[in-house]
Amino acid sequence: MGDVSSLLDTLADQRSDPWAVPEPEPTTLIGLWPHAQPPRMTEVRAALRRFIGDDVTVGDEPPAADDSVLWTAVFELPGLPHPVIIWSEPAKPLPPGELDDPQAEACKWVLGAETVLDGNDALSSYTRLVRAVAGSFQDIPAILDVNCTRWHLRHDINRLFLCDGIEPSAEVLWIIHVVQKPAETGTAWLHTHGLWRCGRAELELLQIPVECIGPACELLGTIAELSLDEPLPEPGEPLDVGRELAVTLEPWREAAKFLDHDTPGSIAARQADADDPHQGIRAVICESKPPGTHRATRLWPKDIVLKVQRHEAALYRSQRATDRQAALAQATWSQLIAAFSSVPGRTPPGWSFLIKAGFVDDQHQPPSREHLWFKLLRVDGDRAEGRLINRPATVPRLNEGDAIWIDAAIVTDWRVCTPIGDFAPDEAAAMSRAIEELKRKAAVSP
């Protein structure tokens, strides 16, 4: 009776939670097989055991759902909470240039893998699944994440999933699609794909001006990341996304019913196709102000998006994301310093070197950290002098404009802004290449 009561309580909780996903969407990966002959089940089992260990077991071999599928088997892989269905079938033709890799696009076979992620730690189980496929078969040139229609190319796989020590960003779990009409002007509909498989509501922003798409995507990604750690609030209730910054969430039908039929994200646009995936459990991010007497619904969070666009808002990050970024920033410290040292004399126009450091706020219980940005002035081994460029909220000993020495051990992020774009720790290698190219062009210019 106890088990039945527990199940009923769980179902009741789900009914009361408007953002509860009744059943997480399985995650499906498709790896391109580069050999003339298709992979055999025994070959796959042996490769998985070599890479993961002898704990890999094979259970049932269910009949293929499609005549084109060569074989299907159910595997138990260590570290994954649910069985993994693995199969092989012929590859579907890819458009020329899809992967910018003719050899990958010529693959005749694929190796598929599907499982349900751990709802409490989707990122870890997703990482283990990709590692199992990519690590066991090092010659697979690319893997398609079907849930968010993203290709992981081999160099990205090696960098994100097969490097020891630093896990990939949670952003690998979802993708943000931007739909706008007409293409050049007007407003856009931004929405995620990939959160359902984490047991979370997909997220949206409606009627975003096209010039605000970048900062709106940043806000959308921030809330997606936070939703993995904490339950979303009830519709209309505030969700804090930064210091004195709050939004609310509304079910998509409530927010979309006021849109014109031909507006991206409208109910009519979604219902035109019976198989449209943009229905179900989806939360629209809105302003925190209640609707006024002259409007029936909340609007998009204009004030916050504009502050993000003007670099006047610091959005919250999950503790996991903060720790990851700090580890990555410190691991790439030498590349940052090499880039800084390679720019002779005063920093030229269009260039800036910034570091972020965490300072303990001992006025709160438990103590927290405030992360502050500094303009890099000079370096000395594992420390750097920087000038504070924002006003602290909880660190009274520091003021905007102060110049202090900072140990690399407390650096939590960095940015290098150049005439050809900005670089963060994730792009350290690309930054080094770009700077060398800029130096080469400067050396040959008259």
C-alpha positions in Angstrom: 0.0 0.0 0.0 2.9 2.3 0.8 4.3 2.1 -2.8 0.8 2.8 -4.2 0.4 5.9 -1.9 3.9 7.1 -2.9 3.0 6.8 -6.6 -0.3 8.7 -6.1 1.5 11.4 -4.3 4.0 11.7 -7.2 1.2 11.9 -9.7 -0.6 14.5 -7.7 2.6 16.6 -7.5 2.9 16.4 -11.2 -0.7 17.5 -11.8 -0.2 20.5 -9.5 3.1 21.5 -11.3 2.2 23.3 -14.6 5.7 22.7 -15.8 6.0 19.0 -15.1 6.9 16.9 -18.1 4.9 13.6 -17.7 7.6 11.5 -19.3 11.1 12.7 -20.3 11.9 12.5 -24.0 14.5 9.9 -24.8 17.9 11.2 -26.1 18.9 9.9 -29.5 22.4 10.0 -31.0 23.3 9.0 -34.6 27.0 8.4 -35.2 28.3 8.3 -38.8 30.1 5.0 -39.5 33.1 5.6 -41.8 33.7 2.0 -42.9 32.4 0.2 -46.0 30.9 -2.6 -43.9 28.2 -1.8 -41.3 29.0 -2.2 -37.6 28.2 -5.6 -36.1 26.7 -6.0 -32.7 29.6 -8.1 -31.4 32.0 -5.5 -32.7 30.1 -2.8 -30.9 30.0 -4.8 -27.6 33.7 -5.4 -27.7 34.6 -1.8 -28.4 32.4 -0.6 -25.6 34.0 -3.0 -23.2 37.5 -1.9 -24.2 36.6 1.8 -23.6 34.3 1.5 -20.6 35.1 -1.8 -19.0 33.8 -5.3 -18.6 30.7 -4.0 -16.8 29.1 -3.4 -20.2 26.3 -6.0 -20.7 24.0 -6.9 -23.5 20.4 -7.8 -22.7 17.5 -8.3 -25.1 17.8 -8.1 -28.9 14.3 -6.8 -29.8 13.1 -7.1 -33.4 13.9 -4.1 -35.5 11.1 -1.6 -35.9 12.0 -1.0 -39.5 13.1 -3.4 -42.2 16.1 -1.2 -42.9 17.5 -1.6 -39.4 20.3 -4.3 -39.4 20.1 -5.2 -35.7 19.0 -3.8 -32.4 20.4 -4.6 -28.9 19.8 -3.3 -25.4 23.0 -2.5 -23.5 23.5 -1.7 -19.8 26.3 0.9 -19.5 27.9 1.9 -16.2 27.0 5.3 -15.0 23.8 5.5 -17.0 20.5 5.1 -15.1 18.5 3.5 -17.9 19.3 0.9 -20.6 20.7 2.1 -23.9 19.2 0.9 -27.1 21.9 0.6 -29.8 21.3 -0.3 -33.5 22.7 0.0 -37.0 21.1 1.0 -40.2 21.9 2.6 -43.6 22.7 6.4 -43.5 20.3 8.9 -45.0 21.9 11.1 -47.6 23.3 14.4 -46.3 23.2 17.6 -48.4 26.6 18.4 -49.8 28.3 20.8 -47.5 26.1 19.9 -44.5 29.2 19.0 -42.4 31.9 20.6 -44.6 33.5 17.2 -44.6 33.1 15.1 -47.8 34.3 11.9 -46.1 31.8 12.2 -43.3 29.0 13.1 -45.7 29.9 9.9 -47.8 29.3 7.5 -44.8 26.9 4.7 -45.8 26.0 3.4 -42.4 25.2 4.9 -39.0 25.3 3.6 -35.4 22.4 4.8 -33.2 22.1 5.0 -29.5 19.0 6.0 -27.4 18.4 6.3 -23.7 16.5 8.3 -21.1 18.8 10.7 -19.2 19.0 11.1 -15.4 16.4 13.7 -14.5 18.5 14.8 -11.5 21.8 15.2 -13.5 21.0 15.2 -17.2 24.4 16.7 -18.1 26.4 13.9 -16.6 24.4 11.2 -18.2 24.4 13.0 -21.6 28.1 13.3 -21.4 28.6 9.6 -20.6 26.4 8.7 -23.5 28.3 10.8 -26.0 31.6 9.5 -24.5 30.5 5.9 -24.9 29.8 6.3 -28.6 32.6 8.7 -29.5 35.2 7.2 -27.2 34.6 3.6 -28.2 34.8 4.4 -31.9 37.5 7.1 -32.4 37.0 7.1 -36.1 33.4 8.2 -36.1 33.7 11.7 -37.7 30.4 13.2 -36.4 27.4 12.5 -34.2 24.0 14.0 -34.7 22.0 14.9 -31.5 18.5 14.3 -32.9 16.7 16.0 -30.1 18.2 19.4 -30.8 19.3 18.7 -34.4 22.9 19.6 -33.6 26.0 17.9 -35.1 28.9 17.3 -32.9 32.0 17.1 -35.2 35.0 15.1 -34.1 37.2 18.0 -33.1 34.4 19.3 -30.9 33.7 15.9 -29.5 37.4 15.5 -28.5 37.5 19.0 -27.0 34.1 18.9 -25.1 33.6 15.3 -24.2 36.8 13.4 -24.2 39.0 15.8 -22.3 39.6 14.9 -18.7 38.8 17.3 -15.9 36.3 19.8 -17.3 32.8 18.8 -18.3 31.0 20.4 -21.2 28.7 23.4 -20.6 25.1 22.6 -19.9 24.3 24.3 -23.2 25.1 21.1 -25.1 21.7 19.8 -23.8 19.6 22.3 -25.8 19.6 24.5 -28.8 17.9 27.8 -29.4 15.9 28.2 -32.6 15.2 31.7 -33.9 12.1 32.1 -36.2 11.4 35.5 -37.7 9.2 36.9 -40.5 10.1 38.7 -42.6 13.8 37.6 -42.4 15.3 41.1 -42.2 12.9 43.1 -40.0 10.2 42.7 -37.5 10.2 40.4 -34.5 11.4 36.9 -33.7 10.2 33.9 -31.8 13.0 32.2 -29.8 12.5 28.7 -28.4 14.6 25.8 -27.0 14.8 22.2 -28.1 16.3 19.7 -25.8 14.9 20.5 -22.3 12.1 17.9 -22.5 14.7 15.2 -22.4 15.9 16.7 -19.1 12.4 16.5 -17.6 12.1 20.3 -17.9 9.7 22.6 -19.8 11.0 24.0 -23.1 11.4 27.8 -22.9 10.4 30.6 -25.3 10.5 34.3 -25.9 7.9 35.9 -28.1 7.9 39.1 -30.2 11.6 39.8 -29.7 12.9 42.7 -31.9 15.5 41.3 -34.3 18.1 43.7 -33.0 17.7 42.1 -29.5 18.0 38.5 -30.6 21.6 38.2 -29.1 20.9 39.4 -25.6 17.5 37.6 -25.6 19.3 34.3 -26.4 21.6 35.0 -23.5 18.7 35.4 -21.1 17.0 32.3 -22.5 20.1 30.2 -22.0 20.5 31.5 -18.5 17.0 30.5 -17.5 17.4 27.1 -19.2 20.6 26.5 -17.2 18.9 27.6 -13.9 15.9 25.3 -14.6 18.2 22.3 -14.4 18.9 23.0 -10.8 15.7 24.5 -9.3 12.0 24.0 -10.1 10.4 26.8 -12.1 8.0 29.1 -10.2 4.2 29.1 -10.8 2.9 31.1 -13.7 3.0 34.8 -12.9 5.3 34.3 -9.9 8.7 36.1 -10.1 11.9 34.2 -11.1 15.1 36.0 -10.1 17.6 36.0 -13.0 20.0 38.6 -11.6 20.4 41.1 -8.8 17.1 43.1 -8.8 16.2 41.4 -12.1 13.1 39.2 -12.3 10.9 37.7 -15.0 7.7 35.6 -14.9 6.7 32.5 -16.9 3.4 31.9 -18.7 2.1 28.7 -20.4 2.7 29.1 -24.2 -1.1 29.0 -25.0 -1.8 31.9 -22.6 1.0 34.0 -24.1 0.5 33.1 -27.7 -3.3 33.5 -27.9 -2.9 37.3 -28.3 -0.6 37.1 -31.3 -1.8 37.7 -34.8 -2.1 34.5 -36.8 0.8 35.2 -39.1 3.2 36.1 -36.2 5.9 33.6 -35.4 4.9 31.5 -32.4 1.2 32.1 -32.7 -1.3 29.3 -32.0 -2.4 29.3 -35.6 1.3 28.9 -36.8 1.8 25.9 -34.4 -1.5 24.2 -35.2 -1.0 24.4 -39.0 0.9 21.1 -38.7 -0.6 18.3 -36.7 2.9 17.0 -35.9 4.3 20.4 -34.9 6.6 19.9 -31.9 6.1 23.4 -30.5 3.2 22.5 -28.3 3.2 20.5 -25.1 4.9 21.8 -21.9 6.5 25.1 -22.9 7.0 28.2 -20.7 7.1 31.7 -22.2 9.5 34.2 -20.5 7.7 37.5 -19.8 8.2 40.7 -17.9 7.5 40.6 -14.2 5.0 43.5 -14.3 1.4 42.4 -14.3 -0.8 43.2 -17.3 -2.2 46.7 -17.3 -5.7 47.9 -18.0 -4.8 48.5 -21.7 -3.2 45.1 -22.4 -4.3 41.5 -21.7 -1.0 39.8 -21.2 2.5 40.3 -20.0 5.1 41.4 -22.5 8.6 40.2 -23.2 11.1 41.3 -20.6 12.3 44.4 -22.5 14.1 46.1 -19.6 16.3 43.1 -18.8 17.1 42.3 -22.4 18.1 45.9 -23.1 20.3 45.9 -19.9 22.0 42.7 -21.1 22.5 44.3 -24.5 24.2 47.3 -22.9 26.3 45.1 -20.6 24.5 46.6 -17.6 23.1 43.4 -16.2 24.9 40.5 -14.6 22.7 37.4 -15.0 22.9 34.6 -12.4 24.7 31.4 -13.2 24.2 28.0 -11.5 27.0 27.0 -9.1 27.9 24.2 -11.4 28.3 26.5 -14.4 30.3 29.0 -12.3 32.7 26.3 -11.1 33.1 25.0 -14.6 33.9 28.4 -16.0 36.4 29.1 -13.2 38.2 25.8 -13.9 38.3 26.6 -17.6 39.5 30.2 -17.1 42.3 29.0 -14.8 43.3 26.1 -17.1 43.6 28.6 -20.0 45.3 31.4 -18.0 48.6 30.9 -19.8 46.9 31.4 -23.2 45.3 34.6 -22.0 48.6 35.9 -20.7 50.3 35.0 -23.9 47.7 36.8 -25.9 48.0 39.9 -23.7 51.8 39.9 -23.9 51.7 39.6 -27.7 50.0 43.0 -28.1 53.0 45.5 -28.0 52.8 48.7 -26.1 49.4 50.2 -25.3 46.3 48.1 -26.2 45.3 49.2 -29.7 41.7 50.5 -30.4 39.2 47.8 -30.6 41.1 45.6 -28.2 40.4 44.9 -24.5 41.5 42.2 -22.1 39.1 41.5 -19.2 39.2 39.2 -16.2 36.5 38.3 -13.7 37.3 37.3 -10.1 35.2 36.2 -7.2 35.3 38.0 -3.9 33.7 36.6 -0.7 30.7 38.5 0.6 31.0 37.8 4.4 28.0 39.9 5.2 25.6 37.1 4.2 25.0 33.7 5.8 26.3 31.5 4.4 29.0 33.6 2.8 28.6 34.1 -1.0 30.8 35.4 -3.7 30.4 38.4 -5.9 32.1 38.2 -9.3 33.6 41.4 -10.6 35.1 42.4 -13.9 38.5 44.1 -14.2 40.4 45.6 -17.2 43.7 43.8 -17.4 46.6 46.3 -16.9 49.7 44.1 -16.5 50.8 40.6 -15.5 53.4 39.0 -13.3 53.4 35.2 -13.5 50.3 33.8 -11.8 48.9 37.2 -10.9 47.6 40.2 -12.8 46.8 43.8 -12.0 43.3 44.9 -13.1 41.1 48.0 -12.9 37.6 47.4 -11.6 35.0 48.4 -14.3 31.8 47.8 -12.4 30.4 48.9 -9.1 30.4 46.2 -6.4 27.1 45.5 -4.6 28.4 43.5 -1.6 32.2 44.1 -1.5 32.6 47.4 0.4 36.4 47.5 0.3 36.4 47.9 -3.5 35.2 50.8 -5.6 34.7 51.2 -9.3 38.0 52.3 -10.8 40.2 50.7 -8.2 43.4 48.9 -9.5 44.4 45.8 -7.5 46.5 42.7 -8.0 44.5 39.5 -8.5 45.8 35.9 -8.1 45.0 33.5 -11.0 43.5 31.2 -8.4 40.5 33.4 -7.8 39.9 34.2 -11.5 36.5 32.8 -12.6 36.3 34.0 -16.2 38.0 36.2 -18.9 37.2 37.9 -22.2 39.4 39.1 -25.0 37.7 41.6 -27.3 39.3 42.1 -30.7 38.3 43.7 -34.0 37.3 40.3 -35.3 35.2 39.2 -32.3 35.3 38.4 -28.7 36.9 35.3 -27.1 36.2 33.5 -23.9 38.0 30.5 -22.2 36.0 28.0 -24.4 37.6 29.7 -27.5 41.1 30.0 -26.2 42.7 28.0 -29.0 40.7 29.9 -31.6 41.7 33.2 -29.9 45.4 32.3 -30.2 45.0 31.5 -33.9 43.1 34.7 -34.6 45.7 36.8 -32.8 48.5 35.2 -34.8 46.6 35.9 -38.0 46.0 39.6 -37.0 49.8 39.9 -36.2 50.7 38.4 -39.6 48.4 40.8 -41.5 49.8 43.7 -39.5 53.4 42.7 -40.4 52.7 42.6 -44.1 50.5 45.7 -44.4 52.2 48.8 -45.8 
